Amino acid sequence: MGETAGHHPPPPPQAAPPSLGLLRGPTWTPAEQLQQLQYCIHSNPPWPQALLLAFQHYIVMLGTTVLISSTLVPLMGGGHGDKGRVIQSLLFMSGLNTLLQTLFGTRLPTVMGPSAAFTLPVLSIINDYNDGSFTSEHDRFRHTIRTIQGSLIVSSFINIVLGYSGAWGNLARFFSPIVIVPFVCVVGLGLFMRGFPLLGNCVEIGLPMLVLLVICQQYLKRLHPKAHFIVERFALLFCIGVVWAFAAILTAAGAYNNVPEQTKLSCRTDRSYLLSSAPWIKVPYPFQWGTPIFRASHVFGMIGAALVTSAESTGTFIAASRFAGATAPPAHVLSRSIGLQVLSLSSLLHFLLENVGLLGLTHIGSRRVVQISTAFMIFFSIFGKFGAFFASIPLPIFAAIYCVLLGIVAAVGITFIQFANNNSMRNIYILGLSLFLGISIPQYFASKTTEDGHGPVRTGGGWFNDIWNTIFSSPPTVAMIVGTVLDNTLDARDTVADRGLPWWKPFQHRKGDSRNDEFYSFPLRINEYIPTRFL
């Protein structure tokens, strides 16, 4: 049909002008998996490399084990021999529980080790026995550790209920990327006292370790293509060896003969006394210190710590799934893992964050590597002299390592913001408040906690005080509570897409994503013989 006089066709639609960001450079679309991982959860490096990487995981978890044992055992009245036996027992249980979790729990490459969340309840028990009439300090140590074991056994039933009832997994369904970002960030940042403050106890050892690790692992690998993967994967072991030898030279040369006692403990390589007191061969066994002692007043404090370790472990799982190239852990996987922690809580264990950071440092998220590391844990827990040799590494060296590894974990939490609208003022408000309070509130509780474990909550009921002081001294727990409440009450229904729920929700259901079974199903088709409620 021809045009009539005086009528003209409508002008063609004008294309929208390109955004300023596009004019300045490229943009990146959200990526569910990190593209630079060299081995993901179910791919395996060659056996020689896997053995070295597994030994590296053992060394990293050893630092936390020695740190917590060195802090608590002397307060309990234990000597150097007692500290060595506690370290051996923790290593043995860490290896056993890590293997069980990688097979039947989360199935993620996560390592279990002692948790600082139990510090306040343990200090409360120690304080109650300081006035007791014991024949010796060793007798007080045995009585204290038996009471700790009894309290842990009872409190671990909380994990059975939360896990195998599915309650913990149902809680995770209230999460979104807006909750996960501050939650995972604070999981790493909340341990800042294990970084430079601990390193500063011996700067001449800790600072060279930190600088050398950054230079070797990040800069030297760029010198030659063939050396790239070797330096990237094993620089940590090389740096530990160099700085440890440097510390031994300073010790032998008498550099620390006329310094304060605290400096000697931090810097000298012969002040742990573990090598001289450790037995050649000793197999840890249940109730090796005697029958557990059950006291109701101490159980409640441990219940608070059990809740805290469940929260912290959840944040660790989410970070580990990112570094392992897996989908976010579904609700049923979180539940069964928390339920399986009933075995680990009896030994003060939870999932170690620093080993998750090691996955990111080496770009290797292989499950098999972590499973091999359990053999090192169990071997060195039985052959005590060999384990004590590595346990004598000065703690500032570990502190330098944690500065890098914990920072990596905190940073991976930030990456989850790509799945939500980071230009939403509502989201910015929730992120900021959760992140700030997640650090600020625990710092307040830490500053108001006395050396004997009495926190700012001080009522007539000691058990009530222990529960709340423990919960609010945990940065991840506070960030999780604040973020979850705000995200599910502030315009929650009208901001589903902004919150990133279309991305998050499929992973929270067993069949929501086809990859869930690939990453989290039991080995050897065991799931076909287990009731669904326990999967």
URRAWO-V15324 format. One record per residue. N is the residue number from 1. OMEGA is omega as a letter, one per 40 degrees, with the letter a starting at -180 (none if undefined). BURIAL is I if it has 16 or more other ideal C-beta (glycine too) atoms within 10 Angstrom, else O. D_CENTER is the distance of its C-alpha to the mean C-alpha in whole Angstrom. Layout:
N	OMEGA	BURIAL	D_CENTER
N	OMEGA	BURIAL	D_CENTER
This chain:
1	a	O	73
2	a	O	75
3	i	O	74
4	a	O	76
5	i	O	77
6	i	O	75
7	a	O	72
8	i	O	69
9	i	O	66
10	a	O	63
11	i	O	61
12	a	O	58
13	a	O	55
14	i	O	53
15	i	O	50
16	i	O	47
17	i	O	46
18	a	O	43
19	a	O	40
20	a	O	40
21	i	O	37
22	i	O	38
23	a	O	41
24	a	O	39
25	a	O	37
26	i	O	35
27	a	O	32
28	i	O	29
29	i	O	29
30	a	O	25
31	a	O	24
32	a	O	21
33	i	O	20
34	a	I	20
35	a	O	23
36	i	O	22
37	a	I	20
38	i	O	22
39	a	I	21
40	a	I	19
41	a	I	18
42	i	O	21
43	a	O	23
44	i	I	23
45	i	I	24
46	a	O	27
47	i	O	26
48	i	O	27
49	a	I	24
50	i	I	21
51	i	I	22
52	i	I	21
53	i	I	18
54	i	I	17
55	i	I	18
56	i	I	16
57	i	I	13
58	a	I	14
59	a	I	15
60	a	I	12
61	a	I	10
62	a	I	13
63	i	I	13
64	i	I	10
65	a	I	13
66	a	I	16
67	a	I	15
68	i	I	14
69	a	I	17
70	i	I	19
71	a	O	19
72	a	I	20
73	i	I	22
74	i	O	25
75	i	I	25
76	a	I	25
77	a	I	28
78	i	I	27
79	a	O	28
80	i	I	27
81	i	O	28
82	i	I	26
83	i	I	23
84	i	I	23
85	i	I	24
86	i	I	20
87	i	I	18
88	a	I	20
89	i	I	20
90	i	I	16
91	a	I	16
92	a	I	18
93	i	I	16
94	i	I	13
95	a	I	15
96	a	I	17
97	i	I	15
98	i	I	13
99	i	I	16
100	a	I	17
101	i	I	14
102	i	I	15
103	a	O	19
104	a	I	19
105	a	I	16
106	a	I	14
107	i	I	15
108	i	I	13
109	a	I	12
110	a	I	8
111	i	I	8
112	i	I	8
113	a	I	9
114	a	I	10
115	i	I	9
116	i	I	11
117	a	I	11
118	a	I	14
119	a	I	16
120	i	I	18
121	i	I	20
122	i	I	20
123	i	I	22
124	i	I	24
125	i	I	25
126	a	I	26
127	i	I	28
128	a	I	30
129	i	O	31
130	a	O	32
131	a	O	35
132	i	O	36
133	i	O	38
134	a	O	37
135	a	O	39
136	i	O	36
137	i	O	33
138	i	O	32
139	i	O	33
140	i	I	31
141	a	I	28
142	a	I	29
143	a	I	30
144	a	I	27
145	i	I	24
146	i	I	26
147	i	I	26
148	i	I	22
149	i	I	22
150	i	I	25
151	i	I	23
152	a	I	20
153	a	I	22
154	a	I	24
155	a	I	21
156	i	I	19
157	i	O	22
158	i	I	20
159	i	I	18
160	a	O	21
161	a	O	23
162	a	I	20
163	a	I	19
164	i	I	22
165	a	O	24
166	a	I	22
167	a	O	22
168	i	I	18
169	i	I	19
170	i	O	22
171	a	I	20
172	i	I	18
173	i	O	21
174	i	O	22
175	i	I	19
176	i	I	20
177	i	I	19
178	i	I	20
179	a	I	18
180	a	I	15
181	i	I	16
182	a	I	15
183	a	I	12
184	i	I	10
185	a	I	11
186	i	I	11
187	i	I	7
188	a	I	8
189	a	I	11
190	i	I	11
191	a	I	9
192	i	I	13
193	i	O	14
194	a	I	12
195	a	I	14
196	i	I	18
197	i	O	19
198	i	I	18
199	a	I	19
200	i	O	22
201	i	I	23
202	a	I	24
203	a	O	25
204	i	O	27
205	a	I	25
206	a	I	21
207	i	I	23
208	i	I	25
209	a	I	22
210	a	I	20
211	a	O	23
212	a	I	24
213	i	I	21
214	a	O	21
215	a	O	25
216	a	I	25
217	a	I	22
218	a	O	23
219	a	O	27
220	a	I	28
221	a	I	27
222	a	O	30
223	a	O	33
224	a	O	33
225	a	O	33
226	a	O	32
227	a	O	30
228	a	O	28
229	i	I	25
230	a	O	26
231	a	I	25
232	a	I	22
233	a	I	20
234	i	I	21
235	a	I	22
236	i	I	19
237	i	O	20
238	a	I	24
239	i	I	23
240	a	I	21
241	a	O	24
242	a	O	27
243	i	I	25
244	i	I	25
245	i	O	28
246	i	I	29
247	i	I	28
248	i	O	30
249	i	O	33
250	i	I	33
251	a	I	32
252	a	O	35
253	i	O	37
254	a	O	37
255	a	O	35
256	a	I	33
257	a	O	36
258	i	O	37
259	i	O	34
260	a	O	33
261	a	O	31
262	i	O	27
263	i	O	28
264	a	I	29
265	a	I	26
266	a	I	24
267	a	I	26
268	i	I	28
269	a	I	27
270	a	O	29
271	i	I	28
272	a	I	25
273	a	O	28
274	a	I	26
275	a	I	28
276	a	O	31
277	a	I	30
278	i	I	28
279	i	O	30
280	a	O	31
281	i	O	30
282	a	I	28
283	i	O	27
284	a	I	25
285	a	O	26
286	i	O	25
287	a	O	27
288	i	O	28
289	i	I	28
290	a	O	30
291	i	O	31
292	i	I	28
293	a	I	29
294	i	O	29
295	a	O	29
296	a	O	29
297	a	O	28
298	a	I	25
299	a	I	24
300	i	I	24
301	i	I	21
302	i	I	19
303	i	I	19
304	i	I	18
305	i	I	15
306	i	I	15
307	a	I	15
308	a	I	12
309	i	I	10
310	i	I	11
311	a	I	11
312	i	I	7
313	i	I	7
314	i	I	9
315	i	I	8
316	i	I	5
317	a	I	9
318	i	I	11
319	a	I	9
320	i	I	9
321	i	I	13
322	a	I	14
323	a	I	13
324	a	I	15
325	a	I	18
326	i	I	17
327	i	I	18
328	a	I	16
329	i	I	16
330	a	I	19
331	a	I	19
332	i	I	20
333	i	I	17
334	a	I	15
335	a	I	18
336	i	I	18
337	i	I	14
338	i	I	14
339	a	I	18
340	i	I	17
341	i	I	14
342	i	I	17
343	a	I	18
344	a	I	14
345	i	I	15
346	i	I	18
347	i	I	16
348	a	I	13
349	i	I	11
350	a	I	8
351	a	I	5
352	a	I	3
353	a	I	2
354	i	I	6
355	i	I	7
356	i	I	7
357	i	I	9
358	i	I	11
359	i	I	12
360	a	I	13
361	a	I	15
362	a	I	17
363	a	O	17
364	a	I	17
365	a	I	15
366	i	I	17
367	a	I	16
368	a	I	19
369	i	I	17
370	i	I	14
371	i	I	17
372	a	I	19
373	i	I	16
374	i	I	17
375	i	O	20
376	i	I	19
377	a	I	17
378	a	I	20
379	a	O	23
380	i	I	22
381	i	I	21
382	i	I	25
383	a	I	27
384	a	I	26
385	i	O	27
386	i	I	26
387	a	I	22
388	i	I	23
389	i	O	25
390	i	I	21
391	i	I	20
392	i	I	22
393	a	I	21
394	a	I	21
395	i	I	18
396	i	I	19
397	i	I	19
398	a	I	15
399	i	I	15
400	i	I	16
401	a	I	14
402	i	I	11
403	a	I	14
404	a	I	14
405	a	I	10
406	i	I	9
407	i	I	12
408	i	I	12
409	i	I	9
410	a	I	11
411	a	I	14
412	i	I	13
413	a	I	13
414	a	O	16
415	a	I	18
416	i	I	18
417	a	I	21
418	a	I	23
419	i	I	23
420	i	I	25
421	a	I	28
422	i	I	26
423	i	O	30
424	i	I	30
425	i	O	31
426	a	I	29
427	i	I	26
428	i	O	26
429	a	O	26
430	i	I	24
431	a	I	21
432	a	O	22
433	i	O	23
434	a	I	19
435	a	I	18
436	a	O	20
437	i	I	20
438	i	I	16
439	a	I	16
440	a	O	20
441	i	I	20
442	i	I	17
443	i	O	19
444	i	O	22
445	i	I	21
446	a	O	19
447	a	O	23
448	a	O	25
449	a	I	23
450	a	O	25
451	i	O	25
452	i	O	25
453	i	I	23
454	a	I	25
455	a	I	24
456	i	I	26
457	a	I	26
458	i	O	29
459	i	O	31
460	a	O	34
461	a	O	31
462	a	I	28
463	i	I	26
464	i	O	26
465	a	I	25
466	a	I	22
467	a	I	21
468	i	I	21
469	i	I	20
470	a	I	17
471	a	I	17
472	i	I	18
473	a	I	16
474	i	I	12
475	i	I	12
476	a	I	10
477	i	I	13
478	i	I	16
479	i	I	15
480	a	I	15
481	a	I	18
482	a	I	20
483	a	I	20
484	a	I	20
485	a	O	23
486	a	I	25
487	a	I	24
488	i	O	26
489	a	O	29
490	i	O	30
491	a	O	32
492	a	O	30
493	a	O	33
494	a	O	34
495	a	I	31
496	a	O	30
497	i	O	30
498	a	I	29
499	i	I	26
500	a	I	25
501	i	I	25
502	i	O	28
503	a	I	25
504	a	I	22
505	a	O	24
506	a	I	25
507	a	I	22
508	i	I	22
509	a	O	25
510	a	O	25
511	a	O	28
512	i	O	27
513	a	I	26
514	a	O	28
515	a	O	25
516	i	I	22
517	a	O	24
518	a	O	24
519	a	I	20
520	i	I	19
521	a	O	23
522	i	I	23
523	i	O	24
524	i	O	28
525	i	O	29
526	a	O	28
527	i	I	27
528	a	O	31
529	a	O	32
530	i	O	29
531	a	O	30
532	a	O	28
533	i	O	27
534	a	O	25
535	none	I	23
